[in-house]
Amino acid sequence: MNEAPAGKDGISRRKLLIGGGAGVGLFVAWGLWPRRYAPNMRAADGEHLFGPWLKIAEDGKVIVAIPQSESGQGVYTALAQIVAGELGADWRSVAVQPVSASPSFANTLLARAWATAFLPENIGLDLDIGPVANSIDEIARRETFVATGGSSSIRQFEGPCREAGAAARTVLCQAAAARWGIAWEQCRTDRGFVIAGQRRLSFAELVVEASAMEVPSPIPLNPSARNRLSGRDAPRLDLSAKVDGSVNFAGDVRLPDMVFAAVRAGPAGNTRLSSVDEKAALNMRGILQVVKTDNWVAAVASNWWAANNALDAMAPVFRTKGRMADSTEIAESLSNAIAKGPGFRATKIGDVDAAIAPEAGARIFKADYTVGAAVHAPIETRSATADFRDGRLQLWLATQAPHSACLAAAKAIGINVDDVVHYPVMAGGSFDRNFDNDIAAQVAVIVKAVGRPVQLTWSRSEDFVRDHVRTPALGRLSASMNADGDVTGLTIRVAAASSMRELANRMNGENADTARKAASGQYDILALDGTQIPYAIPNISIDHFPVSMPMPTGPWRGLANSYNCFFVEGFIDELAHNAGVEPLPFRMQMLAGQTRLARCLKALATKVDLDGGAAGGGRGIACHSMRGSHIAVIVTARNNESGVRVDRIDAIADCGRLINPDLARQQIEGGIVFGLAQALGTATNFERGLPTARRLRDIDLPKLADMPQINVELVRNDEAPGGVSELGVPAVAPAIANAIFSATGIRMRALPLLSRGL
């Protein structure tokens, strides 16, 4: 395959190092580079642009550009709410338009958060402030680092969205003031009107004049981020389209003369297509063509069902060289990684070795916690539609990293990445599954070979086989406790793949196998997300032991928090039991300086009786902080004839200032259900390089009959908005495990919990 043009390799290590170390000369050069980018949202007849985020139609409709992928988290609604609230629009007149990647929408917050994955190990640069941080921001814009992940959408874009609304509000007020012969500062906006005293003009009446006016600098924001829209419940903008079926997913796109494709590849690793019976497929009704590469084979047909059945008829044979994924071998490699090293120390507070030394006279407690490989399993499997004409590729695809998708497609067929046009579509769930852009490369190859529009959809089995799973992980924890029951030392050792380094390599254009091998053995501080405990323990060490996995791994909802919180909160519960102290006061006495998290715990304990539950039942508690938000969870469980059943989950969350409280509640409730699924299912074993889970029924997802009562309360305050979409996930599994211990006296240290006989 030909490579895409040089210079389009994303946030590379070379660029970060140059940007962070070249000093004044580079920043002077950047200063001479144009820093204004034209909006990539087109204005139709009767519409007028007001910067990259917003256009207003002459009938008064307000259309907000959305650069983020909507996969059910409500980003269409939340970002539009911020713009419309600052503008003073009528919510009934607000619409959204997904837009393709642009430097104007670079996610610099996520670029900084994930920059360590792109940098060499232990480089020791400050990524939050100073020249390196500025370098990351600049590179993110120039390399179009548009990404949806890490619960970053509101935290990244609240400011730009407020400025967009304020800029349009200002020129609308200027236009009205010019008509009335008054100062524009005397005007205000409300529900789609500019108002001054008893006078009012609609946006529709002013939009033509306003669009030609200059915005003052600095842009005059409203005094408060809270207004008639932002900070209040508002109906979701995507709800009606989802209900009536008018919303388009990638699999809904229909183009003239379009055909359908299904694809099959072999096990992860150094795998090649060895043989395939093309004639068997071509003799089947509806089959039009077979497309082969070294790694996979696709059937193209008049309908997808025929294409997928043709893959079985072809009976493709794949040959894999080297190591193949096997769950037993993976478990051994995790244990060996910690036993033999090397490990990389991310956190060192005090002197842990002295605290846990025999001569210190403390009691020592140790435990191993494990999690299995977890699949993403969104309702929508990967799907993409493409058309290739005159050297230009049009691509309809739901992706969390659109520029990387375009790069993968361009590289696959040897065209310039600027010749790929991406049309964003909604995703039927993701949970970080849509950082995988292999399908963009596949559909590009197929559409070029076929010469007519193609829609490629992965079967559920193919989606599981190709999944970049949440890494299997082992947490080995040790603690020392003095005679008073105080924890004096804590060591957390985590063996896991360097998944975020793998993702960084894939986002820079490397295929899954090359990306995995390049990350092998490299320290990844992001593998320790969630181990930065809130508890005041005087001596702490936290280490990562990178493990080379034989299959691709990647981010999963909550990233490493999803397993590290299980390790930490389960072990803290064990320590409370050994200290003879109830789990809540044991935690509270160590939450020095963690006011917001402590408030969540205290409020939840007041709401829910922690006496252990009814006969045969128990309650478990866990808490967590991430992305500037905090949550406490209490699970109520009981024994029944089939084992242990979760009856109720109560949670209190502090996410700072909320844009849409109802959206936040939905996301936390959804995260709790996801955490329940993590505790009971979502995992797969591996045999002979392939996952044993091939259907949704294979991963023991909780059914409607299994759903407990879920109660979520939100703390209201004016702190900066924190992340919401992942917050509900991490604390649920440890709270369930702790409830099981309360109910049965059995301590479960493996996810999924059913793997140990629940």
Buried (B, 14 or more C-beta within 10 A) or exposed (E): EEEBBEEBBBBBBEBBBEBBEBEEEBBEEBEEEEEEBEBBBEBEEEBBBBBBBBBBBBEBBBBBBBBBBBBBBBBBBBBBBBBBBBBBBBBEBBEBBBBBBBBBBBBBBBBBBBBBBBBEBEBEBEBEEEBBBBBBBBBBBBBBBBBBBBBBBBBBBBEBBBBBBBBBBBBBBBBBBBEBEBEBEEBEBEBBBBBBEEEBBBBBBBBEBBBEBEBEEEBBBBEEBBBBBBBBEBEBBBEEBEEEEEBBBBBBBEBEEBBBBBBBBBBBBBBBBEEBBBEBBBEBEBBBBBBBBEBBBBBBBBEBEBBBBBBEBBEBEBEBEEBBBBBEEBBEBBBBBBEEEEBBEBBEEBBBEEBBBEEBEBBBBEBBBBBBBBBBBBEBBBBBBBBBEEEEBBBBBBBBBBBBBBBBBBBBBEBEBEBBEBBBBBBBBBBBBBBBBBBBBBBBBBBBBBEBBBBBBBBBBBBBBBBBBBBBBBBBBBBBBBEEBBBBBBBBBBBBBBBBBBBBBBBBBBBBBEBBBBBBBBBBBBBBBBBBBBBEBBBBBBBBBBBBBBBBBBBBBBBBBBBBBBBBBBBBBBBBBEBEBBBBEBBBBBBEEBEBBBBBBBBBBEEBEBEEBEEEBBBBBBBBBBBBBBBBBBBBBBBEEEEBBBBBBBBBBBBBBBBBBBBBBBBBBBBBBBBBBBBBBBBBBBEEBBBBBBEBEBBBBBEEEEEBEBBBBBBEEEBEBBBBBBBBBBBBBBBBBBBBBBBBEEBBBBBBBBBBEB
